[in-house]
Amino acid sequence: MNFFLSGRTDNFISKLSFPFIYLANYQWRRLDEISNKCSKNHSIIQNKLRINGYSVLNQSNEKNRIKPISSRIAFLVKDRNLIMDFFLSRGVELGKWFDGPLTPTPNSDSFNYIKKNYKNSNIISKHIVNIPCHFRLSNGDINLICDLIDEFSTKNPLQNLLNLK
């Protein structure tokens, strides 16, 4: 029987069973280690993206003193499918979070969403890509990602130029 399911109680939604308490405590004790590794990976990859001229969303820097712990970095490219295919063919999966400012796009006026009122959001949603920077990446993984950013940028020099106006 599955270890996790065997410890599940009837009120598992409101009260953790022992296996889940154990895992939660284990992760809690590793929080600093995990967040420090995410922050380091984020900084390295974000700098590589900046050097290659990409618009990085939610950038961190010394001034704002915010420690980035996200598992992915969002940035903008001209042709989202081109870069996603390039990276995937080399073993790195990029993601796209949104196909529009609201996902899924509402079919009803009750959401008060009028597409033409959100021009920049619509443009960004078509050009946003995210790249992994999570704590499980090895130094070799980080080097590969940085090398791929350089290689893609060299082969496709205009992909980092996105004019939103």
VEXGUFI-524376 format. One record per residue: y, x, z of N, C-alpha, C, O in turn. Coordinates in Angstrom, 3 decimals. Layout:
ATOM       n.y       n.x       n.z      ca.y      ca.x      ca.z       c.y       c.x       c.z       o.y       o.x       o.z
ATOM         Y         X         Z         Y         X         Z         Y         X         Z         Y         X         Z
...
This chain:
ATOM       n.y       n.x       n.z      ca.y      ca.x      ca.z       c.y       c.x       c.z       o.y       o.x       o.z
ATOM    -1.178     0.843     0.000     0.000     0.000     0.000     1.244     0.891     0.000     1.246     1.975     0.583
ATOM     2.277     0.425    -0.649     3.525     1.153    -0.728     4.127     1.341     0.665     4.248     0.378     1.423
ATOM     4.504     2.577     1.006     5.062     2.922     2.307     6.272     2.065     2.638     6.408     1.585     3.764
ATOM     7.154     1.870     1.657     8.378     1.134     1.916     8.127    -0.355     2.100     8.739    -0.990     2.959
ATOM     7.249    -0.902     1.311     6.988    -2.331     1.432     6.176    -2.658     2.679     6.320    -3.747     3.236
ATOM     5.330    -1.741     3.124     4.500    -2.017     4.290     5.338    -2.151     5.556     4.919    -2.826     6.496
ATOM     6.517    -1.522     5.602     7.364    -1.591     6.781     8.390    -2.699     6.725     9.189    -2.848     7.650
ATOM     8.386    -3.476     5.662     9.387    -4.531     5.500     9.122    -5.683     6.450     7.986    -6.135     6.589
ATOM    10.171    -6.156     7.101    10.053    -7.297     8.003    10.638    -8.527     7.336    11.288    -8.427     6.296
ATOM    10.406    -9.695     7.937    10.920   -10.942     7.359    12.448   -10.962     7.300    13.030   -11.587     6.413
ATOM    13.092   -10.279     8.244    14.554   -10.272     8.251    15.103    -8.940     7.742    16.122    -8.453     8.231
ATOM    14.409    -8.349     6.740    14.766    -7.017     6.256    16.165    -6.937     5.653    16.716    -5.843     5.535
ATOM    16.747    -8.063     5.271    18.093    -8.037     4.692    19.132    -7.745     5.770    20.140    -7.097     5.487
ATOM    18.911    -8.206     6.991    19.894    -8.015     8.050    19.500    -6.926     9.044    20.348    -6.450     9.798
ATOM    18.239    -6.525     9.059    17.787    -5.516    10.013    16.823    -4.568     9.294    15.817    -4.997     8.730
ATOM    17.148    -3.282     9.325    16.304    -2.310     8.651    15.001    -2.095     9.421    14.988    -2.063    10.651
ATOM    13.931    -1.953     8.688    12.655    -1.615     9.305    12.594    -0.104     9.499    13.464     0.613     9.004
ATOM    11.597     0.387    10.201    11.509     1.806    10.548    11.597     2.726     9.334    12.381     3.675     9.367
ATOM    10.838     2.497     8.266    10.947     3.442     7.134    12.360     3.536     6.579    12.806     4.618     6.196
ATOM    13.067     2.412     6.534    14.425     2.423     6.006    15.405     3.052     6.996    16.355     3.718     6.585
ATOM    15.186     2.848     8.293    16.015     3.498     9.309    15.843     5.006     9.209    16.819     5.754     9.268
ATOM    14.612     5.445     9.057    14.323     6.872     8.921    15.061     7.453     7.714    15.710     8.493     7.827
ATOM    14.963     6.785     6.556    15.640     7.265     5.351    17.160     7.252     5.507    17.837     8.190     5.085
ATOM    17.694     6.199     6.108    19.143     6.111     6.310    19.627     7.252     7.212    20.650     7.876     6.930
ATOM    18.901     7.518     8.281    19.281     8.620     9.182    19.187     9.961     8.479    20.050    10.822     8.655
ATOM    18.153    10.140     7.693    17.967    11.387     6.951    19.142    11.619     5.998    19.697    12.717     5.943
ATOM    19.514    10.582     5.252    20.631    10.703     4.321    21.950    10.912     5.081    22.798    11.686     4.638
ATOM    22.125    10.242     6.198    23.349    10.380     6.988    23.521    11.819     7.476    24.623    12.365     7.441
ATOM    22.432    12.424     7.928    22.487    13.812     8.409    22.803    14.778     7.266    23.315    15.870     7.514
ATOM    22.512    14.402     6.034    22.762    15.256     4.875    24.083    14.926     4.166    24.384    15.509     3.125
ATOM    24.857    14.015     4.711    26.061    13.533     4.031    27.029    14.664     3.673    27.531    14.710     2.550
ATOM    27.296    15.572     4.608    28.214    16.675     4.307    27.667    17.570     3.203    28.402    17.971     2.301
ATOM    26.387    17.881     3.275    25.755    18.718     2.244    25.855    18.057     0.874    26.213    18.701    -0.111
ATOM    25.538    16.777     0.823    25.566    16.027    -0.432    26.996    15.926    -0.971    27.238    16.170    -2.153
ATOM    27.940    15.567    -0.096    29.320    15.393    -0.571    29.937    16.725    -0.985    30.710    16.766    -1.942
ATOM    29.615    17.811    -0.291    30.135    19.127    -0.684    29.605    19.548    -2.048    30.350    20.100    -2.857
ATOM    28.336    19.296    -2.309    27.732    19.653    -3.603    28.338    18.793    -4.719    28.658    19.310    -5.789
ATOM    28.496    17.489    -4.479    29.127    16.609    -5.476    30.545    17.076    -5.779    30.958    17.122    -6.938
ATOM    31.284    17.421    -4.736    32.664    17.858    -4.907    32.736    19.158    -5.709    33.591    19.299    -6.583
ATOM    31.851    20.098    -5.420    31.822    21.368    -6.148    31.484    21.131    -7.620    32.147    21.674    -8.504
ATOM    30.449    20.318    -7.885    30.056    20.024    -9.266    31.183    19.314   -10.002    31.467    19.618   -11.161
ATOM    31.822    18.366    -9.321    32.929    17.616    -9.907    34.047    18.562   -10.318    34.578    18.451   -11.423
ATOM    34.403    19.479    -9.450    35.483    20.419    -9.728    35.176    21.301   -10.939    36.035    21.494   -11.800
ATOM    33.966    21.829   -11.006    33.579    22.708   -12.115    33.629    21.966   -13.447    34.212    22.454   -14.416
ATOM    33.014    20.784   -13.491    32.943    20.033   -14.752    34.318    19.482   -15.133    34.696    19.509   -16.304
ATOM    35.064    18.985   -14.146    36.404    18.476   -14.428    37.287    19.581   -15.013    38.024    19.339   -15.969
ATOM    37.222    20.766   -14.459    38.008    21.885   -14.993    37.604    22.219   -16.422    38.459    22.510   -17.259
ATOM    36.310    22.178   -16.706    35.829    22.461   -18.066    36.358    21.399   -19.034    36.772    21.726   -20.146
ATOM    36.344    20.142   -18.620    36.871    19.069   -19.469    38.368    19.264   -19.711    38.835    19.119   -20.841
ATOM    39.114    19.588   -18.667    40.561    19.818   -18.801    40.856    20.970   -19.752    41.725    20.865   -20.618
ATOM    40.124    22.076   -19.585    40.323    23.255   -20.448    40.119    22.888   -21.917    40.791    23.422   -22.800
ATOM    39.187    21.973   -22.167    38.908    21.556   -23.537    39.784    20.381   -23.987    39.570    19.827   -25.065
ATOM    40.757    20.006   -23.175    41.768    19.037   -23.574    41.425    17.574   -23.408    42.100    16.721   -23.985
ATOM    40.397    17.255   -22.636    40.020    15.855   -22.447    40.854    15.204   -21.352    41.227    15.855   -20.376
ATOM    41.144    13.916   -21.517    41.814    13.134   -20.492    40.769    12.706   -19.475    39.889    11.900   -19.776
ATOM    40.872    13.251   -18.272    39.932    12.935   -17.199    40.557    11.858   -16.335    41.692    12.006   -15.883
ATOM    39.835    10.787   -16.103    40.342     9.699   -15.277    40.069    10.011   -13.812    39.049    10.611   -13.473
ATOM    40.983     9.601   -12.956    40.855     9.792   -11.508    40.635    11.265   -11.175    39.670    11.624   -10.500
ATOM    41.537    12.103   -11.653    41.427    13.546   -11.445    41.699    13.897    -9.990    42.532    13.277    -9.329
ATOM    40.988    14.889    -9.511    41.265    15.412    -8.180    41.986    16.735    -8.340    41.833    17.424    -9.349
ATOM    42.765    17.078    -7.346    43.442    18.369    -7.344    43.794    18.749    -5.911    43.557    17.983    -4.977
ATOM    44.353    19.920    -5.752    44.692    20.423    -4.417    45.750    19.552    -3.739    45.732    19.395    -2.518
ATOM    46.672    18.987    -4.521    47.782    18.224    -3.952    47.319    16.938    -3.284    47.773    16.614    -2.186
ATOM    46.421    16.200    -3.932    46.038    14.907    -3.358    44.959    15.033    -2.283    44.667    14.064    -1.582
ATOM    44.377    16.196    -2.155    43.411    16.508    -1.092    42.300    15.485    -0.936    41.735    15.322     0.145
ATOM    42.000    14.810    -2.014    40.893    13.862    -1.999    39.648    14.593    -2.465    39.638    15.212    -3.530
ATOM    38.615    14.517    -1.670    37.362    15.191    -2.001    36.535    14.251    -2.881    36.046    13.227    -2.405
ATOM    36.378    14.595    -4.157    35.605    13.718    -5.040    34.115    13.796    -4.717    33.534    14.881    -4.676
ATOM    33.510    12.645    -4.490    32.073    12.629    -4.212    31.333    11.708    -5.175    30.168    11.373    -4.960
ATOM    32.016    11.308    -6.228    31.375    10.465    -7.226    30.246    11.233    -7.906    30.282    12.459    -8.008
ATOM    29.266    10.504    -8.359    28.145    11.147    -9.042    28.407    11.334   -10.538    27.589    11.920   -11.248
ATOM    29.560    10.831   -11.016    29.888    10.957   -12.429    31.395    11.126   -12.581    32.166    10.706   -11.718
ATOM    31.809    11.747   -13.690    33.226    11.945   -14.014    33.522    11.158   -15.287    32.810    11.280   -16.283
ATOM    34.570    10.359   -15.244    34.966     9.574   -16.412    36.043    10.318   -17.196    36.984    10.865   -16.622
ATOM    35.885    10.327   -18.527    36.885    10.944   -19.392    36.912    10.190   -20.710    36.039     9.370   -20.994
ATOM    37.938    10.484   -21.513    38.146     9.750   -22.758    37.848    10.619   -23.969    38.169    11.807   -24.000
ATOM    37.225     9.997   -24.968    36.938    10.651   -26.248    37.287     9.691   -27.373    37.385     8.479   -27.176
ATOM    37.469    10.254   -28.540    37.796     9.420   -29.697    36.586     8.591   -30.139    36.705     7.384   -30.350
ATOM    35.426     9.235   -30.279    34.218     8.558   -30.751    33.131     8.669   -29.678    32.439     9.681   -29.567
ATOM    33.009     7.631   -28.921    32.082     7.616   -27.785    30.641     7.840   -28.217    29.918     8.600   -27.571
ATOM    30.214     7.206   -29.280    28.822     7.356   -29.717    28.514     8.774   -30.177    27.407     9.268   -29.964
ATOM    29.482     9.431   -30.807    29.282    10.796   -31.290    28.965    11.746   -30.134    28.011    12.520   -30.207
ATOM    29.755    11.688   -29.083    29.530    12.601   -27.956    28.274    12.216   -27.174    27.553    13.088   -26.689
ATOM    28.015    10.929   -27.051    26.815    10.499   -26.319    25.552    10.959   -27.041    24.610    11.434   -26.407
ATOM    25.532    10.820   -28.363    24.377    11.280   -29.152    24.230    12.794   -29.083    23.117    13.307   -28.964
ATOM    25.348    13.512   -29.158    25.332    14.973   -29.101    24.703    15.449   -27.787    23.797    16.284   -27.797
ATOM    25.174    14.929   -26.683    24.659    15.352   -25.373    23.209    14.916   -25.177    22.392    15.692   -24.682
ATOM    22.885    13.687   -25.560    21.523    13.192   -25.367    20.518    14.014   -26.168    19.410    14.267   -25.693
ATOM    20.887    14.430   -27.365    19.979    15.237   -28.188    19.734    16.610   -27.563    18.820    17.330   -27.965
ATOM    20.552    16.963   -26.582    20.405    18.250   -25.891    19.978    18.064   -24.435    20.057    18.994   -23.631
ATOM    19.527    16.858   -24.107    18.926    16.602   -22.805    19.843    16.135   -21.698    19.423    16.080   -20.542
ATOM    21.096    15.793   -22.015    22.035    15.316   -20.996    22.491    13.911   -21.379    23.043    13.697   -22.458
ATOM    22.255    12.968   -20.487    22.625    11.581   -20.776    24.016    11.276   -20.238    24.263    11.348   -19.034
ATOM    24.915    10.936   -21.148    26.236    10.460   -20.769    26.161     8.947   -20.641    25.241     8.315   -21.162
ATOM    27.116     8.379   -19.955    27.113     6.937   -19.781    28.415     6.326   -20.239    29.412     7.016   -20.452
ATOM    28.383     5.024   -20.385    29.605     4.264   -20.635    29.589     3.107   -19.648    28.629     2.339   -19.574
ATOM    30.656     3.006   -18.908    30.692     1.995   -17.872    31.066     0.625   -18.414    30.542    -0.389   -17.953
ATOM    31.955     0.587   -19.379    32.522    -0.691   -19.777    32.573    -0.849   -21.290    32.732     0.127   -22.023
ATOM    32.440    -2.069   -21.743    32.673    -2.410   -23.137    33.983    -3.173   -23.286    34.418    -3.455   -24.402
ATOM    34.602    -3.502   -22.178    35.877    -4.211   -22.158    36.452    -4.134   -20.761    35.763    -3.702   -19.836
ATOM    37.711    -4.547   -20.583    38.321    -4.507   -19.252    37.536    -5.303   -18.212    37.506    -4.941   -17.036
ATOM    36.911    -6.370   -18.649    36.003    -7.139   -17.791    34.645    -7.169   -18.479    34.541    -7.490   -19.662
ATOM    33.620    -6.834   -17.729    32.281    -6.817   -18.306    31.371    -7.688   -17.477    31.248    -7.472   -16.271
ATOM    30.736    -8.657   -18.080    30.880    -9.074   -19.476    32.208    -9.799   -19.691    32.803   -10.321   -18.748
ATOM    32.661    -9.822   -20.936    33.909   -10.495   -21.274    33.761   -11.988   -21.002    32.827   -12.623   -21.492
ATOM    34.685   -12.549   -20.218    34.592   -13.979   -19.876    34.679   -14.875   -21.110    35.443   -14.609   -22.038
ATOM    33.894   -15.921   -21.098    33.918   -16.908   -22.183    34.797   -18.098   -21.833    34.962   -19.011   -22.643
ATOM    35.360   -18.091   -20.637    36.124   -19.235   -20.157    37.537   -18.814   -19.793    37.758   -17.699   -19.322
ATOM    38.500   -19.713   -20.013    39.887   -19.452   -19.637    40.081   -19.488   -18.123    41.131   -19.078   -17.629
ATOM    39.099   -19.965   -17.391    39.247   -20.067   -15.938    39.368   -18.696   -15.266    39.762   -18.614   -14.103
ATOM    39.038   -17.633   -15.979    39.173   -16.285   -15.423    40.573   -15.720   -15.642    40.881   -14.618   -15.188
ATOM    41.431   -16.486   -16.349    42.806   -16.069   -16.624    42.841   -14.722   -17.340    43.718   -13.898   -17.080
ATOM    41.890   -14.501   -18.236    41.815   -13.248   -18.981    42.190   -13.512   -20.433    41.504   -14.247   -21.142
ATOM    43.286   -12.902   -20.860    43.729   -12.989   -22.237    43.726   -11.563   -22.782    44.558   -10.743   -22.395
ATOM    42.798   -11.277   -23.671    42.535    -9.921   -24.149    43.797    -9.202   -24.619    43.980    -8.024   -24.310
ATOM    44.659    -9.877   -25.348    45.847    -9.224   -25.911    46.835    -8.754   -24.835    47.698    -7.922   -25.115
ATOM    46.717    -9.273   -23.621    47.608    -8.867   -22.536    47.193    -7.532   -21.900    47.921    -6.984   -21.074
ATOM    46.045    -7.023   -22.281    45.504    -5.800   -21.664    45.190    -4.761   -22.737    44.062    -4.280   -22.847
ATOM    46.209    -4.427   -23.522    46.019    -3.532   -24.662    45.428    -2.181   -24.248    44.405    -1.770   -24.794
ATOM    46.053    -1.487   -23.296    45.548    -0.175   -22.882    44.160    -0.264   -22.267    43.323     0.605   -22.508
ATOM    43.905    -1.287   -21.488    42.580    -1.451   -20.886    41.515    -1.646   -21.953    40.405    -1.129   -21.830
ATOM    41.845    -2.379   -22.983    40.897    -2.578   -24.083    40.629    -1.275   -24.823    39.488    -0.989   -25.188
ATOM    41.670    -0.488   -25.045    41.496     0.797   -25.736    40.655     1.744   -24.882    39.699     2.345   -25.372
ATOM    41.012     1.874   -23.618    40.279     2.779   -22.724    38.818     2.381   -22.627    37.936     3.240   -22.629
ATOM    38.559     1.092   -22.541    37.171     0.636   -22.393    36.303     1.002   -23.589    35.079     1.058   -23.470
ATOM    36.914     1.251   -24.728    36.157     1.636   -25.930    35.979     3.151   -26.055    35.196     3.618   -26.882
ATOM    36.703     3.918   -25.236    36.693     5.375   -25.362    36.261     6.105   -24.092    36.241     7.335   -24.066
ATOM    35.920     5.375   -23.056    35.548     6.006   -21.793    34.073     6.406   -21.810    33.209     5.656   -22.264
ATOM    33.818     7.594   -21.307    32.464     8.134   -21.184    32.378     8.737   -19.789    33.387     9.183   -19.242
ATOM    31.184     8.755   -19.210    31.044     9.442   -17.933    29.908    10.445   -18.006    28.906    10.239   -18.692
ATOM    30.094    11.528   -17.283    29.175    12.663   -17.323    28.670    12.922   -15.904    29.440    12.791   -14.952
ATOM    27.415    13.283   -15.742    26.884    13.476   -14.385    27.469    14.691   -13.675    27.720    15.728   -14.288
ATOM    27.681    14.540   -12.366    28.087    15.670   -11.516    27.452    15.519   -10.131    27.955    16.078    -9.156
ATOM    26.357    14.772   -10.039    25.730    14.457    -8.755    25.143    15.691    -8.070    25.036    16.763    -8.668
ATOM    24.772    15.517    -6.826    24.357    16.651    -5.995    23.006    17.240    -6.377    22.686    18.350    -5.952
ATOM    22.218    16.542    -7.152    20.900    17.060    -7.540    20.962    18.017    -8.730    19.946    18.608    -9.097
ATOM    22.138    18.176    -9.334    22.269    19.110   -10.459    22.133    20.544    -9.955    22.751    20.927    -8.962
ATOM    21.322    21.322   -10.649    21.178    22.739   -10.313    22.318    23.522   -10.956    23.068    22.983   -11.770
ATOM    22.443    24.787   -10.589    23.441    25.641   -11.238    23.170    25.738   -12.736    24.105    25.778   -13.536
ATOM    21.897    25.776   -13.118    21.541    25.787   -14.533    21.986    24.515   -15.243    22.449    24.566   -16.382
ATOM    21.847    23.368   -14.567    22.295    22.091   -15.143    23.806    22.101   -15.356    24.298    21.673   -16.401
ATOM    24.534    22.592   -14.358    26.000    22.654   -14.458    26.409    23.572   -15.617    27.301    23.243   -16.398
ATOM    25.746    24.718   -15.713    26.044    25.646   -16.820    25.759    25.002   -18.172    26.539    25.151   -19.112
ATOM    24.634    24.280   -18.267    24.292    23.593   -19.511    25.364    22.566   -19.869    25.809    22.517   -21.016
ATOM    25.776    21.760   -18.920    26.798    20.739   -19.173    28.097    21.397   -19.634    28.716    20.943   -20.596
ATOM    28.506    22.458   -18.956    29.741    23.162   -19.340    29.626    23.779   -20.731    30.570    23.722   -21.519
ATOM    28.475    24.365   -21.030    28.250    24.932   -22.362    28.283    23.848   -23.436    28.817    24.062   -24.524
ATOM    27.709    22.680   -23.125    27.708    21.580   -24.096    29.115    21.037   -24.322    29.463    20.662   -25.441
ATOM    29.917    20.993   -23.275    31.313    20.566   -23.432    32.030    21.521   -24.389    32.737    21.091   -25.299
ATOM    31.835    22.824   -24.167    32.450    23.820   -25.053    31.941    23.679   -26.488    32.728    23.683   -27.435
ATOM    30.626    23.554   -26.641    30.031    23.459   -27.977    30.514    22.211   -28.708    30.897    22.280   -29.875
ATOM    30.496    21.071   -28.021    30.944    19.830   -28.648    32.418    19.941   -29.038    32.809    19.522   -30.127
ATOM    33.220    20.500   -28.157    34.658    20.620   -28.416    34.945    21.535   -29.597    35.871    21.284   -30.369
ATOM    34.160    22.590   -29.740    34.328    23.510   -30.864    33.935    22.838   -32.179    34.628    22.976   -33.187
ATOM    32.814    22.107   -32.159    32.339    21.440   -33.382    33.152    20.193   -33.724    33.207    19.787   -34.884
ATOM    33.774    19.593   -32.728    34.510    18.337   -32.907    35.880    18.449   -32.233    36.126    17.777   -31.232
ATOM    36.768    19.280   -32.762    38.020    19.580   -32.059    38.980    18.417   -31.871    39.852    18.484   -31.004
ATOM    38.851    17.369   -32.643    39.787    16.252   -32.511    39.278    15.129   -31.616    39.950    14.108   -31.474
ATOM    38.118    15.295   -31.018    37.576    14.239   -30.169    38.317    14.085   -28.854    38.241    13.033   -28.219
ATOM    39.036    15.125   -28.435    39.750    15.039   -27.174    41.152    14.469   -27.341    41.850    14.253   -26.350
ATOM    41.572    14.225   -28.566    42.908    13.701   -28.819    42.862    12.189   -28.942    42.443    11.645   -29.964
ATOM    43.295    11.526   -27.894    43.265    10.071   -27.904    44.662     9.568   -27.565    45.139     9.747   -26.444
ATOM    45.299     8.955   -28.511    46.642     8.419   -28.301    46.506     6.944   -27.958    46.022     6.156   -28.770
ATOM    46.932     6.570   -26.759    46.799     5.183   -26.315    47.971     4.306   -26.701    47.970     3.114   -26.392
ATOM    48.967     4.859   -27.364    50.147     4.049   -27.696    50.058     3.494   -29.080    50.965     2.789   -29.522
